[in-house]
Amino acid sequence: MPALETLRNLGLGGAVGFLVGLALATWVGTEKAGGTILLVVLCIAIAVTAERIITRIRRRPARSRGEQGRNAQAGDGGQPPA
């Protein structure tokens, strides 16, 4: 099934967006298929975008406050100055 293959490629965000979209379409009570499809596609797009933003934020290297304010010299073992 090509739809399931596409959903696998979108990852967890796509699956969550799909389920939220179906729940939203049921709750809103769209009477036409076009409205249901529109809600599902919008929810998938929002969820995938949010997932990618969160992934980028989590992958950024963390900088500690000590690295910014202190001149670390080679061989000091990372200890703060006495």
N, C-alpha and C positions, 0 to 999 in steps of 0.2 A: 504494500500500500504506500503510495508516494506521500500521502498526508502524514502518516506516522513517521516516515523517514525524515521528512522536513521538520517535524516536531522534535525528533531526536537531535537534529543538528542545532536546534535553538536552545537546547539545554533545559535546565531547571526553570529558568525564567519563562521559557515558552510554554512549558507544561503548566506552571502556575497561572500564567496569563490565559491559557486556554480554558482551564477550569473556572477561573474567576469570570471570564467572558461568558461561559455557558450559564453560570449561576446568575450573572447580571441580566442576561437575556431572558432567563426564566422569571426573574423577579420583576423586571420592567414589563414583561409580557408583550414582546414585539409580535405583531401579527403577520409580518412578512419575513421571508427568509433573508432578504437583503438587510434588514435591520439587525437580525441575529448575527449574520456574518460580519457586519460592520462593527458591532460591539465586541465580538470575539477577536477580530483582527486588531482593533484598537487596544484591547486589554493585553494581547500578546506583545504588541509593539512597546507598550509602556513597561511591561514586566521585563522584557528582554533588555531594554535600554537601562532600566534600573539595575538589573543584574550586572551588566557590563560596567556601569559606573561604580558600583560597589566593589567589583573585582579589581578595577584599576586603583581605587583608593586603598584597598587592602594590600595590593602588591607594591605600593610605593615604599621605598626604604625609609625606615623610621630614623629620625635624627633625635638624639637625646640632648637635653639642655646642656649637659656637661661638655659635649663635643663642640658646641658653638662658642661657649664663653671661656674656654681654657685652651692655652697653647700646649698641646700634647707633644712632649719630646720623646724621641726614641729611647726606649729603655727605662722609662719611668714606671712601667707596669700598669699604666692607667690610673694610678693613685692620685687623689687630689693633692695640691700643694699643702705643706704643713704650716 
